[in-house]
Amino acid sequence: MINEIINVEGMSCEHCKMTVEMAARKIEGVKKAKVNLKQKNLSVKYDESLVNPDQIKEAVRRAGYIIK
């Protein structure tokens, strides 16, 4: 399992937080996804044999947010 922090711009409320977390959790291999609104990031834990960070970042982009 890999733990990674992804910086995400454009989140400002609980709805944004849930949208980003759900976008990441929908991906097979993502075991945990938690947003920190204050630090503007997404902490993910995932199985590197099933998913890579670019796939997670793309899911967040498709949800309408900017990856930094």
PDB file of N, H, CA, C and O in Angstrom:
ATOM      1  N   MET A   1       0.839  -1.191   0.000  1.00  0.00           N
ATOM      2  CA  MET A   1       0.000   0.000   0.000  1.00  0.00           C
ATOM      3  C   MET A   1       0.877   1.245   0.000  1.00  0.00           C
ATOM      4  O   MET A   1       1.910   1.306   0.667  1.00  0.00           O
ATOM      5  N   ILE A   2       0.440   2.215  -0.756  1.00  0.00           N
ATOM      6  H   ILE A   2      -0.399   2.165  -1.297  1.00  0.00           H
ATOM      7  CA  ILE A   2       1.143   3.489  -0.871  1.00  0.00           C
ATOM      8  C   ILE A   2       0.268   4.574  -0.247  1.00  0.00           C
ATOM      9  O   ILE A   2      -0.945   4.595  -0.455  1.00  0.00           O
ATOM     10  N   ASN A   3       0.878   5.465   0.510  1.00  0.00           N
ATOM     11  H   ASN A   3       1.863   5.449   0.679  1.00  0.00           H
ATOM     12  CA  ASN A   3       0.220   6.670   1.020  1.00  0.00           C
ATOM     13  C   ASN A   3       0.774   7.848   0.246  1.00  0.00           C
ATOM     14  O   ASN A   3       1.988   7.976   0.089  1.00  0.00           O
ATOM     15  N   GLU A   4      -0.111   8.713  -0.240  1.00  0.00           N
ATOM     16  H   GLU A   4      -1.098   8.609  -0.112  1.00  0.00           H
ATOM     17  CA  GLU A   4       0.331   9.865  -1.007  1.00  0.00           C
ATOM     18  C   GLU A   4      -0.553  11.059  -0.703  1.00  0.00           C
ATOM     19  O   GLU A   4      -1.743  10.922  -0.418  1.00  0.00           O
ATOM     20  N   ILE A   5       0.058  12.239  -0.770  1.00  0.00           N
ATOM     21  H   ILE A   5       1.025  12.351  -1.001  1.00  0.00           H
ATOM     22  CA  ILE A   5      -0.664  13.499  -0.601  1.00  0.00           C
ATOM     23  C   ILE A   5      -0.725  14.175  -1.959  1.00  0.00           C
ATOM     24  O   ILE A   5       0.300  14.350  -2.618  1.00  0.00           O
ATOM     25  N   ILE A   6      -1.927  14.557  -2.377  1.00  0.00           N
ATOM     26  H   ILE A   6      -2.760  14.415  -1.842  1.00  0.00           H
ATOM     27  CA  ILE A   6      -2.134  15.238  -3.653  1.00  0.00           C
ATOM     28  C   ILE A   6      -2.702  16.616  -3.353  1.00  0.00           C
ATOM     29  O   ILE A   6      -3.733  16.732  -2.690  1.00  0.00           O
ATOM     30  N   ASN A   7      -2.037  17.664  -3.835  1.00  0.00           N
ATOM     31  H   ASN A   7      -1.200  17.570  -4.373  1.00  0.00           H
ATOM     32  CA  ASN A   7      -2.517  19.029  -3.640  1.00  0.00           C
ATOM     33  C   ASN A   7      -3.636  19.316  -4.632  1.00  0.00           C
ATOM     34  O   ASN A   7      -3.502  19.085  -5.834  1.00  0.00           O
ATOM     35  N   VAL A   8      -4.750  19.831  -4.093  1.00  0.00           N
ATOM     36  H   VAL A   8      -4.858  20.018  -3.117  1.00  0.00           H
ATOM     37  CA  VAL A   8      -5.942  20.076  -4.905  1.00  0.00           C
ATOM     38  C   VAL A   8      -6.406  21.506  -4.679  1.00  0.00           C
ATOM     39  O   VAL A   8      -6.601  21.926  -3.538  1.00  0.00           O
ATOM     40  N   GLU A   9      -6.583  22.254  -5.764  1.00  0.00           N
ATOM     41  H   GLU A   9      -6.424  21.913  -6.690  1.00  0.00           H
ATOM     42  CA  GLU A   9      -7.082  23.625  -5.684  1.00  0.00           C
ATOM     43  C   GLU A   9      -8.570  23.652  -6.035  1.00  0.00           C
ATOM     44  O   GLU A   9      -9.052  22.820  -6.803  1.00  0.00           O
ATOM     45  N   GLY A  10      -9.278  24.603  -5.470  1.00  0.00           N
ATOM     46  H   GLY A  10      -8.887  25.279  -4.846  1.00  0.00           H
ATOM     47  CA  GLY A  10     -10.680  24.813  -5.806  1.00  0.00           C
ATOM     48  C   GLY A  10     -11.664  24.263  -4.797  1.00  0.00           C
ATOM     49  O   GLY A  10     -12.873  24.393  -4.990  1.00  0.00           O
ATOM     50  N   MET A  11     -11.185  23.654  -3.731  1.00  0.00           N
ATOM     51  H   MET A  11     -10.203  23.549  -3.574  1.00  0.00           H
ATOM     52  CA  MET A  11     -12.077  23.132  -2.690  1.00  0.00           C
ATOM     53  C   MET A  11     -12.298  24.220  -1.641  1.00  0.00           C
ATOM     54  O   MET A  11     -11.355  24.865  -1.181  1.00  0.00           O
ATOM     55  N   SER A  12     -13.582  24.410  -1.272  1.00  0.00           N
ATOM     56  H   SER A  12     -14.348  23.886  -1.646  1.00  0.00           H
ATOM     57  CA  SER A  12     -13.846  25.464  -0.297  1.00  0.00           C
ATOM     58  C   SER A  12     -14.890  25.091   0.753  1.00  0.00           C
ATOM     59  O   SER A  12     -15.119  25.853   1.692  1.00  0.00           O
ATOM     60  N   CYS A  13     -15.530  23.919   0.604  1.00  0.00           N
ATOM     61  H   CYS A  13     -15.343  23.300  -0.159  1.00  0.00           H
ATOM     62  CA  CYS A  13     -16.606  23.579   1.529  1.00  0.00           C
ATOM     63  C   CYS A  13     -16.711  22.063   1.694  1.00  0.00           C
ATOM     64  O   CYS A  13     -15.973  21.305   1.065  1.00  0.00           O
ATOM     65  N   GLU A  14     -17.632  21.640   2.544  1.00  0.00           N
ATOM     66  H   GLU A  14     -18.232  22.256   3.055  1.00  0.00           H
ATOM     67  CA  GLU A  14     -17.836  20.219   2.798  1.00  0.00           C
ATOM     68  C   GLU A  14     -18.299  19.476   1.538  1.00  0.00           C
ATOM     69  O   GLU A  14     -17.944  18.315   1.336  1.00  0.00           O
ATOM     70  N   HIS A  15     -19.083  20.142   0.700  1.00  0.00           N
ATOM     71  H   HIS A  15     -19.371  21.085   0.865  1.00  0.00           H
ATOM     72  CA  HIS A  15     -19.521  19.513  -0.550  1.00  0.00           C
ATOM     73  C   HIS A  15     -18.318  19.219  -1.439  1.00  0.00           C
ATOM     74  O   HIS A  15     -18.224  18.136  -2.017  1.00  0.00           O
ATOM     75  N   CYS A  16     -17.408  20.168  -1.552  1.00  0.00           N
ATOM     76  H   CYS A  16     -17.485  21.047  -1.083  1.00  0.00           H
ATOM     77  CA  CYS A  16     -16.175  19.964  -2.331  1.00  0.00           C
ATOM     78  C   CYS A  16     -15.392  18.784  -1.760  1.00  0.00           C
ATOM     79  O   CYS A  16     -14.911  17.921  -2.494  1.00  0.00           O
ATOM     80  N   LYS A  17     -15.279  18.769  -0.458  1.00  0.00           N
ATOM     81  H   LYS A  17     -15.670  19.469   0.139  1.00  0.00           H
ATOM     82  CA  LYS A  17     -14.545  17.692   0.221  1.00  0.00           C
ATOM     83  C   LYS A  17     -15.130  16.331  -0.138  1.00  0.00           C
ATOM     84  O   LYS A  17     -14.393  15.418  -0.511  1.00  0.00           O
ATOM     85  N   MET A  18     -16.440  16.191  -0.031  1.00  0.00           N
ATOM     86  H   MET A  18     -17.039  16.933   0.272  1.00  0.00           H
ATOM     87  CA  MET A  18     -17.092  14.921  -0.333  1.00  0.00           C
ATOM     88  C   MET A  18     -16.952  14.551  -1.809  1.00  0.00           C
ATOM     89  O   MET A  18     -16.764  13.381  -2.141  1.00  0.00           O
ATOM     90  N   THR A  19     -17.041  15.536  -2.685  1.00  0.00           N
ATOM     91  H   THR A  19     -17.193  16.487  -2.416  1.00  0.00           H
ATOM     92  CA  THR A  19     -16.916  15.272  -4.123  1.00  0.00           C
ATOM     93  C   THR A  19     -15.545  14.707  -4.454  1.00  0.00           C
ATOM     94  O   THR A  19     -15.440  13.733  -5.200  1.00  0.00           O
ATOM     95  N   VAL A  20     -14.494  15.307  -3.906  1.00  0.00           N
ATOM     96  H   VAL A  20     -14.580  16.097  -3.299  1.00  0.00           H
ATOM     97  CA  VAL A  20     -13.136  14.853  -4.177  1.00  0.00           C
ATOM     98  C   VAL A  20     -12.891  13.476  -3.554  1.00  0.00           C
ATOM     99  O   VAL A  20     -12.320  12.596  -4.197  1.00  0.00           O
ATOM    100  N   GLU A  21     -13.315  13.294  -2.322  1.00  0.00           N
ATOM    101  H   GLU A  21     -13.779  14.010  -1.800  1.00  0.00           H
ATOM    102  CA  GLU A  21     -13.129  12.001  -1.669  1.00  0.00           C
ATOM    103  C   GLU A  21     -13.861  10.889  -2.429  1.00  0.00           C
ATOM    104  O   GLU A  21     -13.311   9.803  -2.613  1.00  0.00           O
ATOM    105  N   MET A  22     -15.083  11.148  -2.866  1.00  0.00           N
ATOM    106  H   MET A  22     -15.529  12.030  -2.716  1.00  0.00           H
ATOM    107  CA  MET A  22     -15.849  10.135  -3.589  1.00  0.00           C
ATOM    108  C   MET A  22     -15.230   9.838  -4.953  1.00  0.00           C
ATOM    109  O   MET A  22     -15.229   8.688  -5.392  1.00  0.00           O
ATOM    110  N   ALA A  23     -14.710  10.850  -5.619  1.00  0.00           N
ATOM    111  H   ALA A  23     -14.711  11.785  -5.262  1.00  0.00           H
ATOM    112  CA  ALA A  23     -14.065  10.635  -6.917  1.00  0.00           C
ATOM    113  C   ALA A  23     -12.885   9.685  -6.769  1.00  0.00           C
ATOM    114  O   ALA A  23     -12.683   8.802  -7.603  1.00  0.00           O
ATOM    115  N   ALA A  24     -12.113   9.865  -5.715  1.00  0.00           N
ATOM    116  H   ALA A  24     -12.277  10.582  -5.038  1.00  0.00           H
ATOM    117  CA  ALA A  24     -10.954   9.002  -5.483  1.00  0.00           C
ATOM    118  C   ALA A  24     -11.383   7.606  -5.046  1.00  0.00           C
ATOM    119  O   ALA A  24     -10.824   6.614  -5.516  1.00  0.00           O
ATOM    120  N   ARG A  25     -12.359   7.517  -4.161  1.00  0.00           N
ATOM    121  H   ARG A  25     -12.812   8.322  -3.779  1.00  0.00           H
ATOM    122  CA  ARG A  25     -12.778   6.219  -3.618  1.00  0.00           C
ATOM    123  C   ARG A  25     -13.418   5.307  -4.663  1.00  0.00           C
ATOM    124  O   ARG A  25     -13.416   4.087  -4.500  1.00  0.00           O
ATOM    125  N   LYS A  26     -13.957   5.879  -5.717  1.00  0.00           N
ATOM    126  H   LYS A  26     -13.958   6.870  -5.849  1.00  0.00           H
ATOM    127  CA  LYS A  26     -14.587   5.087  -6.769  1.00  0.00           C
ATOM    128  C   LYS A  26     -13.583   4.264  -7.563  1.00  0.00           C
ATOM    129  O   LYS A  26     -13.963   3.318  -8.253  1.00  0.00           O
ATOM    130  N   ILE A  27     -12.317   4.612  -7.471  1.00  0.00           N
ATOM    131  H   ILE A  27     -12.008   5.380  -6.910  1.00  0.00           H
ATOM    132  CA  ILE A  27     -11.294   3.936  -8.253  1.00  0.00           C
ATOM    133  C   ILE A  27     -10.897   2.640  -7.563  1.00  0.00           C
ATOM    134  O   ILE A  27     -10.601   2.617  -6.368  1.00  0.00           O
ATOM    135  N   GLU A  28     -10.897   1.564  -8.338  1.00  0.00           N
ATOM    136  H   GLU A  28     -11.138   1.582  -9.308  1.00  0.00           H
ATOM    137  CA  GLU A  28     -10.485   0.277  -7.787  1.00  0.00           C
ATOM    138  C   GLU A  28      -9.039   0.369  -7.307  1.00  0.00           C
ATOM    139  O   GLU A  28      -8.165   0.844  -8.033  1.00  0.00           O
ATOM    140  N   GLY A  29      -8.798  -0.079  -6.103  1.00  0.00           N
ATOM    141  H   GLY A  29      -9.507  -0.465  -5.513  1.00  0.00           H
ATOM    142  CA  GLY A  29      -7.457  -0.049  -5.532  1.00  0.00           C
ATOM    143  C   GLY A  29      -7.254   1.055  -4.517  1.00  0.00           C
ATOM    144  O   GLY A  29      -6.312   1.001  -3.726  1.00  0.00           O
ATOM    145  N   VAL A  30      -8.133   2.071  -4.524  1.00  0.00           N
ATOM    146  H   VAL A  30      -8.898   2.114  -5.167  1.00  0.00           H
ATOM    147  CA  VAL A  30      -8.044   3.141  -3.526  1.00  0.00           C
ATOM    148  C   VAL A  30      -8.721   2.646  -2.259  1.00  0.00           C
ATOM    149  O   VAL A  30      -9.907   2.317  -2.267  1.00  0.00           O
ATOM    150  N   LYS A  31      -7.966   2.594  -1.178  1.00  0.00           N
ATOM    151  H   LYS A  31      -7.003   2.861  -1.172  1.00  0.00           H
ATOM    152  CA  LYS A  31      -8.476   2.068   0.085  1.00  0.00           C
ATOM    153  C   LYS A  31      -8.950   3.174   1.020  1.00  0.00           C
ATOM    154  O   LYS A  31      -9.836   2.956   1.846  1.00  0.00           O
ATOM    155  N   LYS A  32      -8.357   4.365   0.888  1.00  0.00           N
ATOM    156  H   LYS A  32      -7.637   4.542   0.217  1.00  0.00           H
ATOM    157  CA  LYS A  32      -8.688   5.474   1.775  1.00  0.00           C
ATOM    158  C   LYS A  32      -8.491   6.774   1.018  1.00  0.00           C
ATOM    159  O   LYS A  32      -7.528   6.916   0.265  1.00  0.00           O
ATOM    160  N   ALA A  33      -9.397   7.723   1.211  1.00  0.00           N
ATOM    161  H   ALA A  33     -10.179   7.607   1.823  1.00  0.00           H
ATOM    162  CA  ALA A  33      -9.266   9.050   0.616  1.00  0.00           C
ATOM    163  C   ALA A  33      -9.835  10.054   1.614  1.00  0.00           C
ATOM    164  O   ALA A  33     -10.996   9.953   2.009  1.00  0.00           O
ATOM    165  N   LYS A  34      -9.015  11.020   2.019  1.00  0.00           N
ATOM    166  H   LYS A  34      -8.072  11.101   1.698  1.00  0.00           H
ATOM    167  CA  LYS A  34      -9.446  12.010   3.011  1.00  0.00           C
ATOM    168  C   LYS A  34      -8.921  13.380   2.610  1.00  0.00           C
ATOM    169  O   LYS A  34      -7.723  13.553   2.385  1.00  0.00           O
ATOM    170  N   VAL A  35      -9.812  14.339   2.524  1.00  0.00           N
ATOM    171  H   VAL A  35     -10.785  14.199   2.707  1.00  0.00           H
ATOM    172  CA  VAL A  35      -9.460  15.712   2.165  1.00  0.00           C
ATOM    173  C   VAL A  35      -9.218  16.531   3.422  1.00  0.00           C
ATOM    174  O   VAL A  35      -9.928  16.394   4.418  1.00  0.00           O
ATOM    175  N   ASN A  36      -8.199  17.388   3.360  1.00  0.00           N
ATOM    176  H   ASN A  36      -7.622  17.499   2.551  1.00  0.00           H
ATOM    177  CA  ASN A  36      -7.954  18.399   4.380  1.00  0.00           C
ATOM    178  C   ASN A  36      -8.199  19.745   3.700  1.00  0.00           C
ATOM    179  O   ASN A  36      -7.364  20.214   2.927  1.00  0.00           O
ATOM    180  N   LEU A  37      -9.337  20.361   3.988  1.00  0.00           N
ATOM    181  H   LEU A  37     -10.015  19.980   4.617  1.00  0.00           H
ATOM    182  CA  LEU A  37      -9.683  21.627   3.332  1.00  0.00           C
ATOM    183  C   LEU A  37      -8.703  22.743   3.668  1.00  0.00           C
ATOM    184  O   LEU A  37      -8.354  23.547   2.804  1.00  0.00           O
ATOM    185  N   LYS A  38      -8.263  22.792   4.905  1.00  0.00           N
ATOM    186  H   LYS A  38      -8.546  22.139   5.607  1.00  0.00           H
ATOM    187  CA  LYS A  38      -7.352  23.854   5.328  1.00  0.00           C
ATOM    188  C   LYS A  38      -6.027  23.783   4.562  1.00  0.00           C
ATOM    189  O   LYS A  38      -5.498  24.810   4.136  1.00  0.00           O
ATOM    190  N   GLN A  39      -5.502  22.584   4.394  1.00  0.00           N
ATOM    191  H   GLN A  39      -5.931  21.750   4.740  1.00  0.00           H
ATOM    192  CA  GLN A  39      -4.225  22.411   3.692  1.00  0.00           C
ATOM    193  C   GLN A  39      -4.408  22.211   2.191  1.00  0.00           C
ATOM    194  O   GLN A  39      -3.430  22.140   1.448  1.00  0.00           O
ATOM    195  N   LYS A  40      -5.656  22.121   1.748  1.00  0.00           N
ATOM    196  H   LYS A  40      -6.451  22.179   2.352  1.00  0.00           H
ATOM    197  CA  LYS A  40      -5.996  21.957   0.331  1.00  0.00           C
ATOM    198  C   LYS A  40      -5.316  20.744  -0.280  1.00  0.00           C
ATOM    199  O   LYS A  40      -4.640  20.834  -1.305  1.00  0.00           O
ATOM    200  N   ASN A  41      -5.516  19.584   0.388  1.00  0.00           N
ATOM    201  H   ASN A  41      -6.065  19.510   1.220  1.00  0.00           H
ATOM    202  CA  ASN A  41      -4.931  18.373  -0.173  1.00  0.00           C
ATOM    203  C   ASN A  41      -5.819  17.157   0.055  1.00  0.00           C
ATOM    204  O   ASN A  41      -6.750  17.164   0.860  1.00  0.00           O
ATOM    205  N   LEU A  42      -5.483  16.124  -0.688  1.00  0.00           N
ATOM    206  H   LEU A  42      -4.726  16.118  -1.342  1.00  0.00           H
ATOM    207  CA  LEU A  42      -6.153  14.837  -0.605  1.00  0.00           C
ATOM    208  C   LEU A  42      -5.117  13.809  -0.201  1.00  0.00           C
ATOM    209  O   LEU A  42      -4.096  13.647  -0.869  1.00  0.00           O
ATOM    210  N   SER A  43      -5.379  13.122   0.882  1.00  0.00           N
ATOM    211  H   SER A  43      -6.208  13.253   1.425  1.00  0.00           H
ATOM    212  CA  SER A  43      -4.516  12.039   1.333  1.00  0.00           C
ATOM    213  C   SER A  43      -5.144  10.738   0.855  1.00  0.00           C
ATOM    214  O   SER A  43      -6.296  10.444   1.176  1.00  0.00           O
ATOM    215  N   VAL A  44      -4.389   9.960   0.091  1.00  0.00           N
ATOM    216  H   VAL A  44      -3.453  10.199  -0.170  1.00  0.00           H
ATOM    217  CA  VAL A  44      -4.909   8.699  -0.417  1.00  0.00           C
ATOM    218  C   VAL A  44      -4.004   7.533  -0.037  1.00  0.00           C
ATOM    219  O   VAL A  44      -2.782   7.662   0.032  1.00  0.00           O
ATOM    220  N   LYS A  45      -4.633   6.414   0.201  1.00  0.00           N
ATOM    221  H   LYS A  45      -5.626   6.310   0.145  1.00  0.00           H
ATOM    222  CA  LYS A  45      -3.928   5.158   0.432  1.00  0.00           C
ATOM    223  C   LYS A  45      -4.432   4.209  -0.638  1.00  0.00           C
ATOM    224  O   LYS A  45      -5.637   3.992  -0.766  1.00  0.00           O
ATOM    225  N   TYR A  46      -3.504   3.638  -1.412  1.00  0.00           N
ATOM    226  H   TYR A  46      -2.525   3.814  -1.307  1.00  0.00           H
ATOM    227  CA  TYR A  46      -3.928   2.814  -2.529  1.00  0.00           C
ATOM    228  C   TYR A  46      -2.970   1.657  -2.782  1.00  0.00           C
ATOM    229  O   TYR A  46      -1.816   1.661  -2.353  1.00  0.00           O
ATOM    230  N   ASP A  47      -3.494   0.670  -3.495  1.00  0.00           N
ATOM    231  H   ASP A  47      -4.431   0.666  -3.844  1.00  0.00           H
ATOM    232  CA  ASP A  47      -2.733  -0.507  -3.877  1.00  0.00           C
ATOM    233  C   ASP A  47      -2.079  -0.214  -5.224  1.00  0.00           C
ATOM    234  O   ASP A  47      -2.760  -0.106  -6.244  1.00  0.00           O
ATOM    235  N   GLU A  48      -0.777  -0.089  -5.221  1.00  0.00           N
ATOM    236  H   GLU A  48      -0.224  -0.177  -4.393  1.00  0.00           H
ATOM    237  CA  GLU A  48      -0.042   0.303  -6.433  1.00  0.00           C
ATOM    238  C   GLU A  48      -0.102  -0.743  -7.542  1.00  0.00           C
ATOM    239  O   GLU A  48       0.255  -0.445  -8.682  1.00  0.00           O
ATOM    240  N   SER A  49      -0.540  -1.945  -7.238  1.00  0.00           N
ATOM    241  H   SER A  49      -0.830  -2.187  -6.312  1.00  0.00           H
ATOM    242  CA  SER A  49      -0.688  -2.957  -8.289  1.00  0.00           C
ATOM    243  C   SER A  49      -2.006  -2.786  -9.048  1.00  0.00           C
ATOM    244  O   SER A  49      -2.188  -3.383 -10.109  1.00  0.00           O
ATOM    245  N   LEU A  50      -2.925  -1.977  -8.512  1.00  0.00           N
ATOM    246  H   LEU A  50      -2.777  -1.493  -7.650  1.00  0.00           H
ATOM    247  CA  LEU A  50      -4.229  -1.767  -9.141  1.00  0.00           C
ATOM    248  C   LEU A  50      -4.428  -0.362  -9.702  1.00  0.00           C
ATOM    249  O   LEU A  50      -5.210  -0.169 -10.633  1.00  0.00           O
ATOM    250  N   VAL A  51      -3.733   0.606  -9.148  1.00  0.00           N
ATOM    251  H   VAL A  51      -3.098   0.450  -8.391  1.00  0.00           H
ATOM    252  CA  VAL A  51      -3.954   2.001  -9.546  1.00  0.00           C
ATOM    253  C   VAL A  51      -2.655   2.780  -9.378  1.00  0.00           C
ATOM    254  O   VAL A  51      -1.804   2.430  -8.561  1.00  0.00           O
ATOM    255  N   ASN A  52      -2.520   3.851 -10.174  1.00  0.00           N
ATOM    256  H   ASN A  52      -3.212   4.135 -10.838  1.00  0.00           H
ATOM    257  CA  ASN A  52      -1.350   4.715 -10.025  1.00  0.00           C
ATOM    258  C   ASN A  52      -1.818   6.138  -9.712  1.00  0.00           C
ATOM    259  O   ASN A  52      -2.995   6.449  -9.898  1.00  0.00           O
ATOM    260  N   PRO A  53      -0.925   6.998  -9.243  1.00  0.00           N
ATOM    261  CA  PRO A  53      -1.324   8.345  -8.838  1.00  0.00           C
ATOM    262  C   PRO A  53      -1.942   9.163  -9.963  1.00  0.00           C
ATOM    263  O   PRO A  53      -2.821   9.987  -9.712  1.00  0.00           O
ATOM    264  N   ASP A  54      -1.498   8.950 -11.196  1.00  0.00           N
ATOM    265  H   ASP A  54      -0.784   8.280 -11.399  1.00  0.00           H
ATOM    266  CA  ASP A  54      -2.065   9.710 -12.315  1.00  0.00           C
ATOM    267  C   ASP A  54      -3.545   9.406 -12.512  1.00  0.00           C
ATOM    268  O   ASP A  54      -4.313  10.292 -12.887  1.00  0.00           O
ATOM    269  N   GLN A  55      -3.951   8.171 -12.263  1.00  0.00           N
ATOM    270  H   GLN A  55      -3.327   7.452 -11.958  1.00  0.00           H
ATOM    271  CA  GLN A  55      -5.358   7.810 -12.384  1.00  0.00           C
ATOM    272  C   GLN A  55      -6.195   8.513 -11.314  1.00  0.00           C
ATOM    273  O   GLN A  55      -7.315   8.948 -11.580  1.00  0.00           O
ATOM    274  N   ILE A  56      -5.653   8.618 -10.129  1.00  0.00           N
ATOM    275  H   ILE A  56      -4.742   8.264  -9.914  1.00  0.00           H
ATOM    276  CA  ILE A  56      -6.359   9.302  -9.039  1.00  0.00           C
ATOM    277  C   ILE A  56      -6.467  10.789  -9.356  1.00  0.00           C
ATOM    278  O   ILE A  56      -7.529  11.390  -9.188  1.00  0.00           O
ATOM    279  N   LYS A  57      -5.377  11.375  -9.809  1.00  0.00           N
ATOM    280  H   LYS A  57      -4.515  10.888  -9.945  1.00  0.00           H
ATOM    281  CA  LYS A  57      -5.377  12.799 -10.161  1.00  0.00           C
ATOM    282  C   LYS A  57      -6.370  13.084 -11.282  1.00  0.00           C
ATOM    283  O   LYS A  57      -7.072  14.095 -11.239  1.00  0.00           O
ATOM    284  N   GLU A  58      -6.441  12.224 -12.268  1.00  0.00           N
ATOM    285  H   GLU A  58      -5.871  11.403 -12.304  1.00  0.00           H
ATOM    286  CA  GLU A  58      -7.375  12.405 -13.369  1.00  0.00           C
ATOM    287  C   GLU A  58      -8.819  12.345 -12.888  1.00  0.00           C
ATOM    288  O   GLU A  58      -9.658  13.103 -13.374  1.00  0.00           O
ATOM    289  N   ALA A  59      -9.119  11.473 -11.956  1.00  0.00           N
ATOM    290  H   ALA A  59      -8.436  10.857 -11.562  1.00  0.00           H
ATOM    291  CA  ALA A  59     -10.472  11.385 -11.407  1.00  0.00           C
ATOM    292  C   ALA A  59     -10.846  12.684 -10.681  1.00  0.00           C
ATOM    293  O   ALA A  59     -11.980  13.152 -10.780  1.00  0.00           O
ATOM    294  N   VAL A  60      -9.897  13.252  -9.964  1.00  0.00           N
ATOM    295  H   VAL A  60      -8.976  12.873  -9.884  1.00  0.00           H
ATOM    296  CA  VAL A  60     -10.143  14.519  -9.266  1.00  0.00           C
ATOM    297  C   VAL A  60     -10.343  15.642 -10.281  1.00  0.00           C
ATOM    298  O   VAL A  60     -11.221  16.486 -10.100  1.00  0.00           O
ATOM    299  N   ARG A  61      -9.546  15.664 -11.338  1.00  0.00           N
ATOM    300  H   ARG A  61      -8.833  14.978 -11.485  1.00  0.00           H
ATOM    301  CA  ARG A  61      -9.719  16.667 -12.403  1.00  0.00           C
ATOM    302  C   ARG A  61     -11.108  16.548 -13.035  1.00  0.00           C
ATOM    303  O   ARG A  61     -11.786  17.552 -13.252  1.00  0.00           O
ATOM    304  N   ARG A  62     -11.522  15.321 -13.327  1.00  0.00           N
ATOM    305  H   ARG A  62     -10.971  14.505 -13.150  1.00  0.00           H
ATOM    306  CA  ARG A  62     -12.839  15.111 -13.930  1.00  0.00           C
ATOM    307  C   ARG A  62     -13.965  15.558 -13.006  1.00  0.00           C
ATOM    308  O   ARG A  62     -15.049  15.909 -13.472  1.00  0.00           O
ATOM    309  N   ALA A  63     -13.717  15.548 -11.713  1.00  0.00           N
ATOM    310  H   ALA A  63     -12.837  15.263 -11.334  1.00  0.00           H
ATOM    311  CA  ALA A  63     -14.697  16.021 -10.739  1.00  0.00           C
ATOM    312  C   ALA A  63     -14.751  17.555 -10.695  1.00  0.00           C
ATOM    313  O   ALA A  63     -15.615  18.127 -10.031  1.00  0.00           O
ATOM    314  N   GLY A  64     -13.831  18.214 -11.402  1.00  0.00           N
ATOM    315  H   GLY A  64     -13.129  17.748 -11.941  1.00  0.00           H
ATOM    316  CA  GLY A  64     -13.871  19.673 -11.510  1.00  0.00           C
ATOM    317  C   GLY A  64     -12.833  20.428 -10.703  1.00  0.00           C
ATOM    318  O   GLY A  64     -12.980  21.634 -10.502  1.00  0.00           O
ATOM    319  N   TYR A  65     -11.800  19.766 -10.239  1.00  0.00           N
ATOM    320  H   TYR A  65     -11.681  18.787 -10.402  1.00  0.00           H
ATOM    321  CA  TYR A  65     -10.800  20.408  -9.391  1.00  0.00           C
ATOM    322  C   TYR A  65      -9.444  20.431 -10.067  1.00  0.00           C
ATOM    323  O   TYR A  65      -9.191  19.669 -11.001  1.00  0.00           O
ATOM    324  N   ILE A  66      -8.590  21.295  -9.600  1.00  0.00           N
ATOM    325  H   ILE A  66      -8.795  21.914  -8.842  1.00  0.00           H
ATOM    326  CA  ILE A  66      -7.258  21.499 -10.186  1.00  0.00           C
ATOM    327  C   ILE A  66      -6.209  20.838  -9.314  1.00  0.00           C
ATOM    328  O   ILE A  66      -6.181  21.032  -8.099  1.00  0.00           O
ATOM    329  N   ILE A  67      -5.349  20.057  -9.946  1.00  0.00           N
ATOM    330  H   ILE A  67      -5.372  19.899 -10.934  1.00  0.00           H
ATOM    331  CA  ILE A  67      -4.242  19.403  -9.244  1.00  0.00           C
ATOM    332  C   ILE A  67      -3.026  20.299  -9.337  1.00  0.00           C
ATOM    333  O   ILE A  67      -2.674  20.767 -10.420  1.00  0.00           O
ATOM    334  N   LYS A  68      -2.379  20.541  -8.199  1.00  0.00           N
ATOM    335  H   LYS A  68      -2.665  20.160  -7.319  1.00  0.00           H
ATOM    336  CA  LYS A  68      -1.162  21.369  -8.162  1.00  0.00           C
ATOM    337  C   LYS A  68       0.048  20.512  -7.981  1.00  0.00           C
ATOM    338  O   LYS A  68       1.166  21.025  -7.926  1.00  0.00           O
TER     339      LYS A  68
END
